[in-house]
Amino acid sequence: MPESTLGLRREPPFTLQLMGGMRLSTTARPLLRITSRKACALLAYLAHPPGVRHERHALATLLWEDTDPRHARWSLRRALSDLRRHLGNALCGEGDRVWLEPSAFSVDTAAFLRATSDRSIEEIGLAAPLYGGDLLAGLTIASRAFTRWQLLTRQTLHSRMLVCRACCISQQPSMPHEDVTHAY
């Protein structure tokens, strides 16, 4: 996170929830509504993780794979324009590449993956409440490539959640066993 001029850490202006459904908010606006399903899918793809630079051609192919390439590029421009209305300068582009400014976003999937990476069993167990459900629950896109990415990412997050739960169970104190032979 960037530091302010006072040396204090600032919260990112955007909070993006991808697990258990998609929700984009700011402190000023609790819910920003993106109406296009493809724009939502594009935002999710760019945000997992934010900062990765993606080629426009690859994004157009990911979301509009069965469309004429010229129409796919036009559809991508329209989706990016829709996102820019909500995100402003947090949506970055240079030449043929597009990305999200990482310091502008708090993304639940990124927080969950950080909390479950290279940690002790106790710390991983504490990350279990960060899992908010299936990635992009309720969002379906008519694109095999995007659906494949969505399912693989969902499986990765779900697998980490299972590890978290196993760590939680292993941390619970064992209950003393009653000696049933003395009960009679």
C-alpha positions as CSV (number, residue, x, y, z in Angstrom):
1,M,0.0,0.0,0.0
2,P,1.3,3.5,-0.7
3,E,2.2,5.7,2.2
4,S,0.7,9.2,2.6
5,T,2.8,12.2,3.2
6,L,2.4,11.7,7.0
7,G,4.0,8.2,6.7
8,L,0.7,6.5,7.4
9,R,-0.6,3.7,5.3
10,R,-3.6,4.5,3.2
11,E,-6.3,2.0,2.3
12,P,-6.7,1.3,-1.4
13,P,-9.6,3.3,-2.8
14,F,-11.3,0.2,-4.3
15,T,-12.4,-3.0,-2.6
16,L,-13.1,-5.9,-4.9
17,Q,-14.8,-9.0,-3.7
18,L,-14.5,-11.9,-6.2
19,M,-15.3,-14.8,-3.8
20,G,-19.0,-15.6,-3.2
21,G,-20.0,-13.3,-6.1
22,M,-18.6,-10.0,-7.3
23,R,-18.8,-6.7,-5.5
24,L,-16.9,-3.5,-6.2
25,S,-17.0,-0.7,-3.7
26,T,-15.2,2.4,-2.4
27,T,-15.5,4.1,0.9
28,A,-17.7,6.7,-0.6
29,R,-19.9,4.3,-2.6
30,P,-20.7,1.0,-1.0
31,L,-21.5,-0.6,-4.3
32,L,-20.4,0.3,-7.8
33,R,-22.6,-1.3,-10.4
34,I,-21.0,-2.7,-13.5
35,T,-23.9,-3.8,-15.7
36,S,-22.0,-5.7,-18.4
37,R,-21.2,-9.3,-17.5
38,K,-18.2,-9.3,-19.8
39,A,-16.9,-6.1,-18.1
40,C,-17.3,-7.8,-14.8
41,A,-15.4,-10.9,-16.1
42,L,-12.7,-8.6,-17.5
43,L,-12.3,-6.8,-14.1
44,A,-12.1,-10.1,-12.3
45,Y,-9.4,-11.4,-14.7
46,L,-7.4,-8.2,-14.4
47,A,-7.7,-8.2,-10.6
48,H,-6.4,-11.7,-10.0
49,P,-3.8,-10.6,-9.3
50,P,-3.8,-6.8,-10.0
51,G,-0.7,-5.3,-11.6
52,V,-0.2,-8.1,-14.2
53,R,0.0,-6.5,-17.7
54,H,-2.3,-8.2,-20.2
55,E,-2.1,-7.9,-24.0
56,R,-5.3,-6.5,-25.4
57,H,-5.4,-9.3,-28.1
58,A,-5.3,-11.9,-25.4
59,L,-8.1,-10.3,-23.4
60,A,-10.3,-10.0,-26.5
61,T,-9.6,-13.7,-27.3
62,L,-10.3,-14.7,-23.7
63,L,-13.8,-13.1,-23.6
64,W,-14.9,-13.1,-27.2
65,E,-13.2,-16.2,-28.6
66,D,-15.9,-17.1,-31.1
67,T,-16.3,-13.5,-32.4
68,D,-14.7,-11.9,-35.4
69,P,-11.3,-10.4,-34.2
70,R,-12.3,-6.9,-35.2
71,H,-15.6,-7.1,-33.3
72,A,-13.8,-8.7,-30.4
73,R,-11.4,-5.7,-30.2
74,W,-14.4,-3.3,-30.4
75,S,-16.2,-5.2,-27.6
76,L,-13.0,-5.1,-25.5
77,R,-12.7,-1.3,-26.0
78,R,-16.3,-0.9,-24.9
79,A,-15.8,-3.0,-21.8
80,L,-12.6,-1.1,-20.9
81,S,-14.5,2.1,-21.4
82,D,-17.2,0.9,-19.0
83,L,-14.6,0.0,-16.4
84,R,-12.8,3.3,-16.8
85,R,-16.0,5.1,-15.9
86,H,-15.9,3.4,-12.5
87,L,-12.2,3.0,-12.0
88,G,-10.6,6.1,-13.5
89,N,-6.8,6.0,-13.4
90,A,-6.8,2.7,-11.5
91,L,-7.3,1.1,-14.9
92,C,-4.0,1.5,-16.7
93,G,-3.0,1.0,-20.3
94,E,0.1,1.5,-22.3
95,G,0.4,0.6,-25.9
96,D,-1.2,-2.8,-26.3
97,R,-1.2,-3.7,-22.6
98,V,-3.9,-3.2,-19.9
99,W,-3.7,-3.7,-16.1
100,L,-5.0,-2.6,-12.8
101,E,-2.9,-0.3,-10.5
102,P,-2.2,-2.8,-7.6
103,S,-2.1,0.0,-4.9
104,A,-5.6,1.0,-5.9
105,F,-7.3,-2.3,-5.0
106,S,-7.9,-4.5,-2.1
107,V,-8.9,-7.8,-3.6
108,D,-10.2,-10.6,-1.4
109,T,-8.6,-13.4,-3.5
110,A,-5.2,-11.7,-3.2
111,A,-5.6,-11.3,0.6
112,F,-6.6,-15.0,0.9
113,L,-3.7,-16.2,-1.2
114,R,-1.2,-14.1,0.8
115,A,-2.7,-15.4,4.1
116,T,-2.3,-19.0,3.0
117,S,1.2,-18.8,1.5
118,D,4.4,-19.5,3.3
119,R,2.8,-19.4,6.7
120,S,2.8,-21.6,9.8
121,I,-0.1,-24.0,10.4
122,E,-1.5,-21.6,13.0
123,E,-1.5,-18.7,10.6
124,I,-3.0,-20.7,7.8
125,G,-5.8,-21.8,10.1
126,L,-6.5,-18.2,10.9
127,A,-7.0,-17.5,7.2
128,A,-10.1,-19.7,6.9
129,P,-12.6,-16.9,7.5
130,L,-11.1,-14.9,4.6
131,Y,-12.5,-17.5,2.1
132,G,-15.8,-16.0,0.9
133,G,-17.1,-18.7,-1.3
134,D,-16.8,-19.8,-4.9
135,L,-14.9,-17.4,-7.2
136,L,-17.4,-15.3,-9.2
137,A,-20.4,-17.3,-7.9
138,G,-23.3,-16.6,-10.2
139,L,-21.3,-15.1,-13.1
140,T,-21.3,-17.2,-16.2
141,I,-19.8,-16.0,-19.5
142,A,-20.2,-17.6,-22.9
143,S,-16.5,-18.2,-23.3
144,R,-14.7,-21.5,-22.9
145,A,-11.4,-19.9,-22.2
146,F,-12.7,-17.6,-19.5
147,T,-14.8,-20.5,-17.9
148,R,-11.6,-22.6,-17.9
149,W,-9.7,-19.8,-16.1
150,Q,-12.6,-19.3,-13.7
151,L,-12.8,-23.0,-12.8
152,L,-9.1,-23.5,-12.3
153,T,-8.9,-20.4,-10.1
154,R,-11.9,-21.4,-8.2
155,Q,-10.3,-24.9,-7.6
156,T,-7.1,-23.3,-6.4
157,L,-8.9,-21.1,-3.9
158,H,-11.1,-24.0,-2.8
159,S,-8.1,-26.2,-2.3
160,R,-6.5,-23.6,-0.1
161,M,-9.7,-23.2,1.9
162,L,-9.7,-27.0,2.6
163,V,-6.1,-26.7,3.8
164,C,-7.1,-23.9,6.1
165,R,-10.0,-25.9,7.5
166,A,-7.7,-28.9,8.1
167,C,-5.2,-26.6,9.9
168,C,-8.1,-25.3,12.1
169,I,-9.2,-28.8,12.9
170,S,-5.6,-29.9,13.7
171,Q,-5.2,-26.9,16.1
172,Q,-8.3,-27.7,18.2
173,P,-7.5,-29.3,21.5
174,S,-8.4,-33.0,21.6
175,M,-11.2,-33.9,23.9
176,P,-10.3,-36.4,26.6
177,H,-11.9,-39.7,26.0
178,E,-14.3,-41.0,28.7
179,D,-13.6,-44.4,30.1
180,V,-16.9,-46.1,29.5
181,T,-15.9,-49.1,31.5
182,H,-16.4,-47.1,34.7
183,A,-19.8,-45.9,33.8
184,Y,-21.6,-49.0,35.1
